[in-house]
């Protein structure tokens, strides 16, 4: 039974909640805005078994009990829906593991495929002379517009734990809600989980905001609870030449 691309974000959030997944994600950006993104994550066995059981009960096992969580062929089909992204590699080396890479000619174009996404300003890329600047900005005002790119965000389950439904929820109240829904393991995972993203640029970094420079890359680390509540905007940028 394959999981479609639009559900992957949902599962990643769930993985991070339970602190039971190894996640690696790395982006390379060139001065003209083109680049690649590599991703790899692997579930711990108990979480793999749980997701498989839940998926089988909800939809029936389309692969005849083979224990397939991620179906590379289905994921290939989903990537074709956005011509700004070209999938170059996708595989599931072991059950519960997914590895892949995709490329793009313009990182900003990924968010331009649909009219509503053009207005979000979530990702911008500006080139002035030999200086390039890439920026990521997500707050509660533009978050809902991202539903077009990630339909799973509109799912009632995700919305219940997302920033729009919890605008007036304190961090302490949110942790209590997660404990009620997922138990002690959920709260421990939430407190310990951090989203880590490495962005490598082909050139010299002149300045950056929100991360830590390491050679020609910037490492961004965002506590999961901050991403889920969005009490403060996610505001990252890199200027390089």
N, C-alpha and C positions, 0 to 999 in steps of 0.2 A: 504494500500500500504506500503510494508516494505522497509526499507532502508538497503542495504547490508553493511556489516562491512567495506568494502573498501571505502565506502562513508562517514563513521562516522567522520574521520579526517577532511574532507572537511566541514562538518556541524559544528564541534567544532570550527574551524577557523572562520566560518561565525558567530557563536554565540558570540565569543569573540569580533569580529569586532563591533557587535551591542551592546555589553555589556548587553545582554538580556538573559543570561543563568546562572544558578547556577551550578557550577562545583566543584566536589569533587573527588580527586584521591589520592590513598594511596597504597604504595607498602611495603610489608614485605619481607625482604631478610634474609635467614638463612646462617650460616657459610659455608655450602656446595654448595651454589649458588642456591638452590631451594627457592621457595617463592610464594607469591600471590600478585595480584594487584586487588584492588577494585576501581570501578568507579561509579559515579552517576552524572547525570546532568539533569536539568529540564529547559524547555524553558518558557519564558514569553509568555502569550497568543497571543499577537500581532505577535510575531515572529513565533509561532506555526502555526497560521492561514496563514501567508505569505508563509512559506515553504510548507505547505499542498497544497495551491493553485498553487504554482509554480510546484510542483511535479505532481499534477493532470493534469495540462496543458501539461507537458512535456511527461508523460508516460501513462496517463490514470489511473483512480482509480481502481486498481486491487482488492481492498477490498470492492468495491461496496459502496463507499461514507461513510465508517465507520470512517473516520478521523484518520487512523492509520499512524503514521510516522515511528515508530520503530517496526519491526516484530521480536520478539524473536526467532521464529522458523527459519527464514532466517539467523539470526545472528549465531545460533547454527551450521548451515550448513557451514557457512564461517569459523568458528573457526576450524572445522574439517580439513580444508585444510592445517593447520600447526600442525603436530603431537607433536611439542615441547610445545604447549599450550593446556591446558585442561580447558574448560569452566565449572565452578562449579555452577554458578548461573547467570541467566539473566531474567529480567522482565521489563515490561513497566507498572508500577502501574497506571499511568494516561496517557492520550494522551500527547505526547510531553515530556515524562519523560522516562529515561532509567537508569537502575541500574544493575550492574553485578559484577562478580568476576571470575577471572581465575587463575589457578596455573601452575607452571612450575617446572621441576626437575633441570633445569640449565638455569639461565637467559641468559647466553651467547648463549645457543643453539638456542634460538629464532631467532638469527641472523645468524645461520649456515645452515639453511634448504636449502638455495640456494647458489651456489658457489660464485656468485658475492657479496653476503652479508658477506661472510667470510673475504673479503678484506677491508671492510669498517672500521673496528676497532671502530665502533660506540659504542658498548657495550663490555666491557671486564670484566672477573671475574678471579682473580688469588688467589689461596690459597697456602700459604707457612707456613707449620707447623700449628699453631693454629691461624694464622692471615689471614684474608680474605680482599680482596680489590675489590670493584666494581667501574667501571669507565664508564662515558658517555662522548663521544667526537663527536661532529658534527660540520663540517665546510663546506665551499663551495666545497672542493675537494671530500668529501665523500657523500655529500648530494644527488647527482643524483643516486648513487647506492642504496639509500633507496627506490627508485621507485619500486624496486622488492618487497619489503615488504608492501609498501603503494602505490598501483597503482594510487590512486587518485592524488598523487603529480605530475603525468605526465599530468594530465588534463590541457588543455590550460588555463582554468579559473584560476586554482591555480597557474600555472607557471607564469601567468601575474603578480601575487602578491608575488611570491616566490623569494628567494635569488639569483637564477641564472640569472633571467631576470632583476634583479635590482642591479647588482654588482656595478654599477657606480652611483646609485641613492642615493642622500643624504636623511637624515631623513625628512627634510623639504619638499623635492620634493615628497617623498613617501606619506606623509600626504596629500599633494595637490592631488595626484593621487587617494587616497582613498576617499577624499571629492568629487571628480568628479564622482567616481563610485557609492558611497553609500550615498552621501549627508552629512550634518552636523552630523547626528546621527552616521554615520560610523567613522568620525574623532574623535568624542567624545569617542566612544567605543574603538577605537584603542589606544588613549592616556591613557585611564583609565584601560585598560585590562592588567592583569598580569597572566601568567601561574604559578600556584602553585602546587607543588608536594611534598608530604611527604613520605620519605623513612624511614621505621622502620627496624632496624637490631636486630637480636636476639644475643645480646652480648654487649660488651662495645666498644664504639666508641673511637678509638685512635686518628684519625685525619680525616679531611674532607676538601674539596675544593669547594668553590662556594656557600655554603649555610650557614644555622644557626643551631647549635646543640640545641636540646631540649630533654633532657633525653636521651633515646636510639634511637632517630630519628633525621633526618636532614630535614629541611624545605628549599626547593629551590623555589625562586621566580624570574621569568624571564619576563621582560616587553615584551608584545606580539610583538611590533615593532622590538625588538632585535632578536627575533626568526625568524621573517619574512625576515629581511634583512641580518642577519648573518654577519654583519661587523666584529664582533669578534666571534671566535669559542665558542660553548657551551662546557664547560670543567668542569665536575663535577666528584668528586670521594669521596668514603668513605672507610676508613680502620678500621676494627674492629676485635675483638677476643672474 
